[in-house]
């Protein structure tokens, strides 16, 4: 991707349900996987991905995955998420499952809010 400027995403969701992102390497954006607040993208799955190198070097910039409120039932399992500018994995949506991920080298590892 090689564009870590504000608002750049490898994947940005806007209403798609039941999507799985599997076995990919995601790098070089501000946020690799973004499901913005109230996008209504339910049951997203991130499975066995290598996610690293997000963020443009600005404070609070760069996340591996961000699933914000309004996106229900995300599954984030088996990913290697490292060396992103700020957050490795952030989940705010209800009924999320986050397990068996290897997360390191981010300012914040896993942030879960509801």
Secondary structure, 3 states (H helix, E strand, C coil): CCCCCCCCEEEEECCCCCCEEECCEECCCCEEEEECCCCCCCCCEEECCEEECCCCCCCCCCEEEEECCCCCCCEEECCEEECCCCEEEEECCCCCEEECCEEECCCEEEEECC
